[in-house]
Amino acid sequence: MPFMPVKFNLPKRVKLAQGLWMLYWFSVIVGILIFSLGIFFKIELRKRSEMMDNNESHLVPNLLILMGMLACGINTFGGKVCHDCLDPIKFTKWKPMLKMYLLLCCGFSMLLLLTALLCILMQFAVYLTLAEGLKNGIKFYKDTDTPGRCFMKRALDLTQIEFRCCGNNNFRDWFEVQWISNRYLDMSNDEVKDRVLSNVEGKYLMDSVPFSCCNPGSSRPCIQHHLTNNSAHYDYDLRTEELNIWMRGCREALFSYYSSMMNSIGALVFATIILELADMAGLKYLSTALETMVDPENPECESKGWLLEKGIKETFTELLAKLKMLGKKTNQVEEGRDATVDTT
């Protein structure tokens, strides 16, 4: 007995075909959106590749671009089929292709599911890449004369301004590195010399942050030097002056940006899977309703459509039997090959 059978007459078949045609073209628009988001995501990763130490993975955006292109092609074909299904005579030329097309749609839905899962799972990799990239970015901030690192200062400053963040974990990360180049230090100055000599690694460390850490919304001019010394500034207390510099680390800020983007894209891809399943179910109903017409030359006659020709249990049992037969044939072919090799 067919699974979820529905009776159709001419008006119902026409409405189903028209509704499916609109649904398929809506799916094409969603495919264009996925393609566009893939390009946008790829650009955003490229734009801040310095913050990721040039180790960012483009697997997810590349998959999104591919899925968007496939969605446009597959759903355009489906829309054409639904448009022609209004005429039973035109339907006959599409009938041999429908089974293969539905299998292709199933495979495409599995790829969409994989893409959606990667959007969620790859966030951990992005977090680790950001942590390492920002750590190295702060370390090489001063190397404005070194080839390959000369733009690091500008990139990091723009990132801190745009995302309202400071340092990797927080502003104290700047205390652990020398972020001022030696060419801008007066080594004849006793204070500078003592600070360098007092450090085991010979670095000029200080409790200061770059100007890009400053919060322009603060009511007082930015305090970026001697941050931990309350007595160095009038009416100043580090614990309460949270508006003077950004307290959030750039790793948290950038990860929040990319994770929200990836979650939104993943949700859209999950919605696309549901849309594709609706398209497949509707096309199955339409094709079976046209196949079971008593008199194909009389469009007014009634017909019956279904999702599965047999029940779920029978369909599953039949599928397992086919897979077992396929496995046996594969084993027989391999045994035959082995026998031929032994004979020679």
Solvent accessible surface area in square Angstrom, and as a share of the most:
residue,aa,sasa,rsa
1,M,184,0.82
2,P,39,0.24
3,F,63,0.26
4,M,107,0.48
5,P,57,0.36
6,V,61,0.35
7,K,140,0.59
8,F,17,0.07
9,N,53,0.27
10,L,47,0.24
11,P,77,0.49
12,K,102,0.43
13,R,10,0.04
14,V,46,0.27
15,K,147,0.62
16,L,42,0.21
17,A,1,0.01
18,Q,93,0.41
19,G,38,0.37
20,L,7,0.04
21,W,104,0.37
22,M,130,0.58
23,L,53,0.27
24,Y,1,0.00
25,W,97,0.34
26,F,109,0.45
27,S,0,0.00
28,V,13,0.07
29,I,109,0.56
30,V,15,0.09
31,G,0,0.00
32,I,91,0.46
33,L,85,0.42
34,I,0,0.00
35,F,64,0.27
36,S,52,0.34
37,L,46,0.23
38,G,0,0.00
39,I,69,0.35
40,F,90,0.37
41,F,3,0.01
42,K,53,0.22
43,I,93,0.47
44,E,8,0.04
45,L,3,0.02
46,R,146,0.53
47,K,117,0.50
48,R,15,0.05
49,S,17,0.11
50,E,59,0.27
51,M,2,0.01
52,M,1,0.00
53,D,52,0.27
54,N,108,0.56
55,N,101,0.52
56,E,24,0.11
57,S,57,0.37
58,H,27,0.12
59,L,86,0.43
60,V,5,0.03
61,P,1,0.00
62,N,72,0.37
63,L,27,0.14
64,L,0,0.00
65,I,33,0.17
66,L,85,0.42
67,M,0,0.00
68,G,0,0.00
69,M,116,0.52
70,L,65,0.32
71,A,1,0.00
72,C,31,0.18
73,G,45,0.44
74,I,15,0.08
75,N,0,0.00
76,T,54,0.31
77,F,65,0.27
78,G,0,0.00
79,G,0,0.00
80,K,99,0.42
81,V,0,0.00
82,C,0,0.00
83,H,94,0.42
84,D,4,0.02
85,C,3,0.02
86,L,74,0.37
87,D,51,0.26
88,P,32,0.20
89,I,140,0.71
90,K,96,0.41
91,F,7,0.03
92,T,85,0.49
93,K,116,0.49
94,W,29,0.10
95,K,96,0.41
96,P,107,0.67
97,M,95,0.43
98,L,8,0.04
99,K,150,0.64
100,M,135,0.60
101,Y,12,0.05
102,L,28,0.14
103,L,107,0.53
104,L,100,0.50
105,C,1,0.00
106,C,58,0.35
107,G,35,0.34
108,F,4,0.02
109,S,9,0.06
110,M,128,0.57
111,L,72,0.36
112,L,0,0.00
113,L,66,0.33
114,L,88,0.44
115,T,0,0.00
116,A,0,0.00
117,L,77,0.38
118,L,30,0.15
119,C,0,0.00
120,I,84,0.43
121,L,123,0.61
122,M,38,0.17
123,Q,21,0.09
124,F,138,0.57
125,A,41,0.31
126,V,18,0.10
127,Y,75,0.28
128,L,93,0.46
129,T,25,0.15
130,L,0,0.00
131,A,18,0.14
132,E,87,0.39
133,G,0,0.00
134,L,0,0.00
135,K,128,0.54
136,N,27,0.14
137,G,0,0.00
138,I,6,0.03
139,K,112,0.48
140,F,41,0.17
141,Y,6,0.02
142,K,59,0.25
143,D,25,0.13
144,T,42,0.24
145,D,94,0.49
146,T,49,0.29
147,P,122,0.77
148,G,81,0.78
149,R,88,0.32
150,C,50,0.30
151,F,141,0.59
152,M,22,0.10
153,K,75,0.32
154,R,159,0.58
155,A,20,0.15
156,L,1,0.01
157,D,8,0.04
158,L,87,0.43
159,T,8,0.05
160,Q,0,0.00
161,I,90,0.46
162,E,107,0.48
163,F,25,0.10
164,R,154,0.56
165,C,0,0.00
166,C,0,0.00
167,G,2,0.02
168,N,12,0.06
169,N,76,0.39
170,N,55,0.28
171,F,14,0.06
172,R,110,0.40
173,D,24,0.12
174,W,0,0.00
175,F,34,0.14
176,E,122,0.55
177,V,27,0.15
178,Q,11,0.05
179,W,28,0.10
180,I,41,0.21
181,S,20,0.13
182,N,92,0.47
183,R,152,0.56
184,Y,143,0.55
185,L,23,0.11
186,D,83,0.43
187,M,85,0.38
188,S,89,0.58
189,N,66,0.34
190,D,102,0.53
191,E,114,0.51
192,V,17,0.10
193,K,86,0.36
194,D,90,0.47
195,R,74,0.27
196,V,25,0.14
197,L,134,0.67
198,S,91,0.59
199,N,37,0.19
200,V,155,0.89
201,E,124,0.55
202,G,41,0.39
203,K,71,0.30
204,Y,27,0.10
205,L,44,0.22
206,M,28,0.12
207,D,31,0.16
208,S,3,0.02
209,V,0,0.00
210,P,2,0.01
211,F,112,0.47
212,S,3,0.02
213,C,0,0.00
214,C,24,0.14
215,N,16,0.08
216,P,122,0.77
217,G,63,0.61
218,S,20,0.13
219,S,123,0.79
220,R,69,0.25
221,P,116,0.73
222,C,48,0.29
223,I,14,0.07
224,Q,43,0.19
225,H,82,0.36
226,H,85,0.38
227,L,3,0.02
228,T,64,0.37
229,N,65,0.33
230,N,61,0.31
231,S,103,0.67
232,A,48,0.37
233,H,43,0.19
234,Y,196,0.74
235,D,115,0.60
236,Y,19,0.07
237,D,38,0.20
238,L,30,0.15
239,R,193,0.71
240,T,100,0.58
241,E,38,0.17
242,E,107,0.48
243,L,125,0.62
244,N,3,0.02
245,I,2,0.01
246,W,37,0.13
247,M,65,0.29
248,R,98,0.36
249,G,1,0.01
250,C,0,0.00
251,R,50,0.18
252,E,101,0.45
253,A,2,0.01
254,L,0,0.00
255,F,53,0.22
256,S,51,0.33
257,Y,66,0.25
258,Y,0,0.00
259,S,14,0.09
260,S,61,0.39
261,M,21,0.09
262,M,2,0.01
263,N,76,0.39
264,S,73,0.47
265,I,3,0.02
266,G,1,0.01
267,A,62,0.48
268,L,40,0.20
269,V,1,0.00
270,F,73,0.30
271,A,53,0.41
272,T,2,0.01
273,I,20,0.10
274,I,121,0.61
275,L,26,0.13
276,E,1,0.00
277,L,91,0.45
278,A,47,0.37
279,D,0,0.00
280,M,25,0.11
281,A,34,0.26
282,G,10,0.10
283,L,0,0.00
284,K,60,0.25
285,Y,30,0.11
286,L,1,0.01
287,S,5,0.03
288,T,5,0.03
289,A,0,0.00
290,L,15,0.08
291,E,83,0.37
292,T,46,0.27
293,M,13,0.06
294,V,132,0.76
295,D,62,0.32
296,P,83,0.52
297,E,160,0.72
298,N,62,0.32
299,P,58,0.36
300,E,114,0.51
301,C,19,0.11
302,E,110,0.49
303,S,10,0.06
304,K,83,0.35
305,G,0,0.00
306,W,37,0.13
307,L,42,0.21
308,L,60,0.30
309,E,123,0.55
310,K,91,0.38
311,G,16,0.16
312,I,105,0.53
313,K,162,0.69
314,E,92,0.41
315,T,47,0.27
316,F,122,0.51
317,T,80,0.47
318,E,68,0.31
319,L,95,0.47
320,L,76,0.38
321,A,51,0.40
322,K,119,0.50
323,L,98,0.49
324,K,138,0.58
325,M,106,0.47
326,L,113,0.56
327,G,32,0.30
328,K,118,0.50
329,K,117,0.50
330,T,68,0.39
331,N,82,0.42
332,Q,119,0.53
333,V,80,0.46
334,E,89,0.40
335,E,117,0.52
336,G,38,0.37
337,R,160,0.58
338,D,87,0.45
339,A,57,0.45
340,T,84,0.49
341,V,104,0.60
342,D,120,0.62
343,T,121,0.70
344,T,137,0.80
